[in-house]
Every structure is written in C-alpha cells, then in structure tokens.
Amino acid sequence: MPMIELTAPEGALTAGGREKIQSELAAALLRWEGAPDSAFFRANAWTYLHELPAGAQATLADDAPRFRVDVTVPQGALSDKRKAGLVEEATQLVLAAAGLPADDAGRVWVLFREQPEGTWGAGGNIIRVADLAAIAARDKA
C-alpha cells in the first residue's frame, strides 16, 4: 500500500514525461518493494503529481527546476539496498520525464517516510505488514 508523490515546477516535465511518470514511478516502487504484479497491489499503489506554479520553487544558486519524490511505505518494507535501488531508478525516471541528462541527478531528491506498524489505515481498518504479506503470498501463488 505504498504511495509515491512527485513535486515538480509546472512545465518542467515534457508532455510525454508528464503523461507516463506516475505509472512509471508506481511500478518502480512496487518492484523495489517486492510486491507481486497483481490487481490488488496495482490498485493500492497511489501516485500524486504536484506541479508548483511559477516562482513557487527556488534555490539561492539558480532557478533551474528541482524535483522531490516522496515515498511513503510501511516501516521495514524497504531494506537499505531496496531504497538505494529505488532512489536510483526514480531519479532516472524523473530526469527522463523532464528531458534532462543524467548529470543533472542532483536536482532530484528522494525522501522516504516509513509508517510505523499500526499507523496505516485504509478502508476503515488498520493495515498491518502481516496483512500485506498474506495478500502478497496469495497473489504470488
């Protein structure tokens, strides 16, 4: 039940990149989480694209666009190795969606929010990692 959000300045993504970045980021997150490619997990991997109006994002150095990818997952869902893999892939996907070269990777930051056990609610219920693991095992079978 992961969520992934991309915040980008309006107009920073190419038309083609804007069209597909959300599905690409969601698929990458599910892959790195080790979730099965099933209807349940695809339906519960939510993505958000937040486009900031002109002038809403700046640095002291320049006005080149910067991108923030926020990843929210149950605590322990991603090992350090999986986080590193997701950071690398998400960065590449965002750069491609913006039409930027790989050497602009410093413009993309990926931040993780891990929800402690018992703090994720959906459908009127608390969702626990064991619940998700049982669904994943069922879907893999």
Residue frames relative to the residue before (quaternion, step in Angstrom):
aa qw qx qy qz dx dy dz
M 1.0000 0.0000 0.0000 0.0000 0.00 0.00 0.00
P 0.2073 0.8168 -0.5137 0.1615 3.55 0.88 0.91
M 0.1877 -0.7359 0.6343 0.1443 3.50 -1.35 0.33
I 0.0398 -0.7777 0.6270 0.0222 3.52 -1.10 0.71
E 0.0870 -0.8062 0.5851 -0.0103 3.55 -0.85 1.06
L 0.1483 -0.7626 0.6242 0.0831 3.54 -1.01 0.87
T 0.1030 -0.7570 0.6434 0.0491 3.54 -0.89 1.02
A 0.0933 0.7952 -0.5837 0.1352 3.54 -0.73 1.14
P 0.5395 -0.5891 0.4724 0.3726 3.57 -1.12 0.52
E 0.5712 -0.5922 0.4449 0.3537 3.56 -1.04 0.79
G 0.8090 0.2542 -0.2108 0.4863 3.55 -0.92 0.95
A 0.5355 0.6483 -0.4025 0.3618 3.61 1.25 -0.10
L 0.6799 0.4352 -0.2829 0.5180 3.59 1.20 -0.45
T 0.4905 -0.6168 0.5129 0.3404 3.56 -1.12 0.60
A 0.6563 -0.5013 0.3647 0.4301 3.61 -1.19 0.34
G 0.6841 0.4736 -0.2844 0.4762 3.58 0.91 -0.89
G 0.6448 0.5254 -0.3138 0.4579 3.54 1.04 -0.79
R 0.6426 0.5200 -0.3212 0.4620 3.56 0.98 -0.85
E 0.6484 0.5539 -0.3113 0.4193 3.56 1.01 -0.83
K 0.8288 0.2703 -0.1169 0.4759 3.60 0.92 -0.84
I 0.4653 0.7202 -0.4417 0.2642 3.64 1.17 -0.26
Q 0.6534 0.5277 -0.3401 0.4231 3.61 0.89 -0.79
S 0.6855 0.4584 -0.3010 0.4789 3.61 0.84 -0.86
E 0.6366 0.5254 -0.3358 0.4538 3.60 1.04 -0.69
L 0.6663 0.4905 -0.3082 0.4695 3.60 0.93 -0.84
A 0.6431 0.5187 -0.3259 0.4596 3.60 0.97 -0.82
A 0.6609 0.5012 -0.3086 0.4656 3.58 0.93 -0.88
A 0.6388 0.5190 -0.3263 0.4649 3.59 0.99 -0.79
L 0.6515 0.5189 -0.3174 0.4534 3.58 0.91 -0.89
L 0.6668 0.4906 -0.3095 0.4679 3.60 0.86 -0.87
R 0.6326 0.5327 -0.3308 0.4546 3.58 0.99 -0.81
W 0.7174 0.4456 -0.2598 0.4683 3.57 0.81 -1.01
E 0.6224 0.5168 -0.3402 0.4795 3.57 1.18 -0.45
G 0.4268 -0.7107 0.4554 0.3246 3.57 1.21 -0.45
A 0.3783 0.7291 -0.4837 0.3022 3.58 1.23 0.39
P 0.5066 -0.6311 0.4777 0.3419 3.58 -1.08 0.61
D 0.4779 -0.6353 0.5171 0.3172 3.56 -1.19 0.52
S 0.2778 0.7641 -0.5238 0.2542 3.56 0.27 1.30
A 0.6792 -0.4911 0.3570 0.4123 3.54 -1.27 0.37
F 0.6358 0.5413 -0.3390 0.4334 3.61 0.93 -0.83
F 0.7334 0.4218 -0.2554 0.4679 3.59 0.72 -1.01
R 0.6137 0.5269 -0.3582 0.4664 3.61 1.04 -0.62
A 0.6827 0.4891 -0.2879 0.4602 3.61 0.98 -0.83
N 0.7545 0.3843 -0.2012 0.4924 3.58 1.15 -0.54
A 0.5387 0.5344 -0.4338 0.4858 3.58 1.22 0.40
W 0.0827 -0.8415 0.5338 0.0050 3.55 0.01 1.30
T 0.1027 -0.7743 0.6215 0.0605 3.51 -1.15 0.72
Y 0.1112 -0.7625 0.6348 0.0577 3.50 -1.24 0.64
L 0.1494 -0.7457 0.6426 0.0933 3.52 -1.12 0.76
H 0.0834 -0.7856 0.6131 0.0066 3.54 -0.59 1.21
E 0.0800 -0.7955 0.6001 0.0245 3.56 -0.53 1.15
L 0.3027 -0.7792 0.5324 0.1333 3.52 -0.70 1.17
P 0.4812 -0.6601 0.4810 0.3184 3.60 -0.95 0.76
A 0.6976 -0.4602 0.3422 0.4295 3.55 -1.26 0.42
G 0.8160 0.2596 -0.2097 0.4721 3.54 -0.98 0.90
A 0.5805 0.6142 -0.3706 0.3853 3.62 1.23 -0.13
Q 0.7425 0.2711 -0.1876 0.5830 3.61 1.25 -0.15
A 0.1505 0.7910 -0.5784 0.1311 3.57 -0.84 0.96
T 0.1642 -0.7203 0.6542 0.1619 3.51 -1.36 0.23
L 0.5986 -0.5577 0.4211 0.3916 3.56 -1.24 0.16
A 0.6376 0.5676 -0.3166 0.4137 3.58 1.24 -0.46
D 0.7772 -0.1834 0.1887 0.5716 3.58 0.81 -1.01
D 0.4970 -0.6585 0.4692 0.3151 3.57 -1.26 -0.02
A 0.2798 0.7561 -0.5356 0.2514 3.60 1.17 0.53
P 0.5499 -0.6384 0.4129 0.3459 3.60 -0.95 0.78
R 0.1485 -0.7409 0.6498 0.0826 3.53 -1.21 0.75
F 0.2208 -0.7850 0.5730 0.0814 3.56 -1.14 0.67
R 0.1077 -0.7780 0.6163 0.0568 3.57 -1.01 0.85
V 0.1231 -0.7615 0.6347 0.0455 3.53 -0.90 1.05
D 0.1106 -0.7887 0.6042 0.0267 3.57 -0.62 1.18
V 0.1119 -0.7929 0.5989 0.0101 3.54 -0.76 1.13
T 0.0543 -0.7856 0.6163 0.0058 3.59 -0.76 1.05
V 0.0967 0.7891 -0.5921 0.1316 3.55 -0.69 1.19
P 0.5993 -0.5116 0.4363 0.4344 3.58 -1.22 0.23
Q 0.5900 -0.5855 0.4222 0.3617 3.56 -1.06 0.77
G 0.8098 0.2506 -0.2116 0.4864 3.55 -0.91 0.99
A 0.4816 0.6890 -0.4324 0.3261 3.60 1.25 -0.08
L 0.7807 0.2350 -0.1209 0.5663 3.58 1.15 -0.61
S 0.3439 -0.7109 0.5784 0.2044 3.56 -0.79 1.03
D 0.6820 -0.4536 0.3545 0.4511 3.58 -1.26 0.15
K 0.6398 0.5261 -0.3215 0.4588 3.59 1.01 -0.81
R 0.6705 0.4844 -0.2998 0.4753 3.60 0.94 -0.85
K 0.6181 0.5310 -0.3450 0.4658 3.60 1.02 -0.74
A 0.6588 0.5094 -0.3109 0.4580 3.58 0.89 -0.93
G 0.6521 0.5112 -0.3122 0.4647 3.58 0.98 -0.81
L 0.6654 0.4931 -0.3013 0.4725 3.56 0.97 -0.85
V 0.6131 0.5375 -0.3511 0.4604 3.61 0.99 -0.76
E 0.6730 0.4968 -0.3005 0.4583 3.57 0.85 -0.94
E 0.7074 0.4570 -0.2801 0.4608 3.59 0.80 -0.97
A 0.6498 0.5123 -0.3292 0.4549 3.61 0.89 -0.85
T 0.6276 0.5330 -0.3328 0.4597 3.58 0.99 -0.81
Q 0.6665 0.4976 -0.3001 0.4671 3.59 0.89 -0.92
L 0.6564 0.5166 -0.3128 0.4521 3.59 0.97 -0.86
V 0.6679 0.4930 -0.3044 0.4671 3.59 0.92 -0.88
L 0.6429 0.5151 -0.3292 0.4615 3.59 0.92 -0.85
A 0.6543 0.5030 -0.3121 0.4707 3.59 0.95 -0.86
A 0.6654 0.5075 -0.3065 0.4536 3.60 0.95 -0.85
A 0.7060 0.4221 -0.2519 0.5099 3.58 1.18 -0.54
G 0.4415 -0.7052 0.4492 0.3255 3.58 1.28 -0.12
L 0.4757 0.6760 -0.4261 0.3676 3.58 1.15 0.64
P 0.5218 -0.6438 0.4573 0.3226 3.60 -1.12 0.58
A 0.6838 -0.5078 0.3532 0.3872 3.56 -1.29 0.45
D 0.6563 0.5253 -0.3348 0.4257 3.61 1.03 -0.62
D 0.5926 0.5247 -0.3767 0.4812 3.60 1.30 0.15
A 0.2729 0.8113 -0.4826 0.1856 3.61 1.26 0.31
G 0.5983 0.5903 -0.3567 0.4079 3.60 1.11 -0.56
R 0.5901 0.5742 -0.3635 0.4358 3.58 1.27 -0.22
V 0.6991 0.4288 -0.2529 0.5132 3.59 1.26 -0.30
W 0.0514 -0.7747 0.6302 0.0065 3.55 -0.78 1.06
V 0.1557 -0.7659 0.6197 0.0709 3.55 -1.03 0.88
L 0.0776 -0.8119 0.5784 -0.0133 3.56 -0.67 1.16
F 0.2376 -0.7868 0.5580 0.1145 3.57 -0.91 0.93
R 0.0851 -0.7379 0.6681 0.0439 3.51 -1.12 0.85
E 0.0998 -0.8014 0.5890 0.0289 3.53 -0.55 1.17
Q 0.2981 -0.7667 0.5493 0.1466 3.53 -0.66 1.17
P 0.4184 -0.7063 0.5066 0.2634 3.61 -0.70 1.04
E 0.6592 -0.5068 0.3891 0.3964 3.55 -1.23 0.60
G 0.8067 0.2729 -0.2182 0.4766 3.55 -0.94 0.92
T 0.6782 0.4863 -0.2997 0.4623 3.61 1.25 0.01
W 0.6114 0.5040 -0.3641 0.4894 3.59 1.22 0.35
G 0.0164 -0.8068 0.5901 -0.0234 3.54 -0.61 1.13
A 0.0929 0.7733 -0.6220 0.0804 3.54 -1.07 0.79
G 0.8368 0.1541 -0.1199 0.5115 3.55 -1.02 0.73
G 0.6760 -0.5086 0.2898 0.4476 3.56 1.14 0.59
N 0.7019 0.4160 -0.2498 0.5215 3.59 1.31 0.17
I 0.4790 -0.5902 0.5473 0.3504 3.53 -1.31 0.35
I 0.2192 -0.7658 0.5945 0.1104 3.55 -0.88 0.98
R 0.1470 -0.7975 0.5831 0.0493 3.56 -0.77 1.05
V 0.6514 -0.5270 0.3768 0.3950 3.55 -1.22 0.56
A 0.6275 0.5407 -0.3414 0.4443 3.60 0.99 -0.77
D 0.6143 0.5414 -0.3447 0.4590 3.59 1.08 -0.71
L 0.6781 0.4871 -0.2828 0.4722 3.56 0.94 -0.94
A 0.6343 0.5278 -0.3294 0.4590 3.58 1.01 -0.80
A 0.6444 0.5145 -0.3226 0.4646 3.60 1.00 -0.77
I 0.6484 0.4981 -0.3160 0.4814 3.59 0.99 -0.80
A 0.6452 0.5191 -0.3195 0.4606 3.59 0.97 -0.84
A 0.6486 0.5081 -0.3202 0.4676 3.60 0.94 -0.84
R 0.6446 0.5132 -0.3165 0.4701 3.58 0.98 -0.82
D 0.7029 0.4761 -0.2723 0.4530 3.58 0.89 -0.96
K 0.6388 0.5166 -0.3290 0.4656 3.60 1.13 -0.57
A 0.6285 0.5659 -0.3293 0.4199 3.59 1.15 -0.62
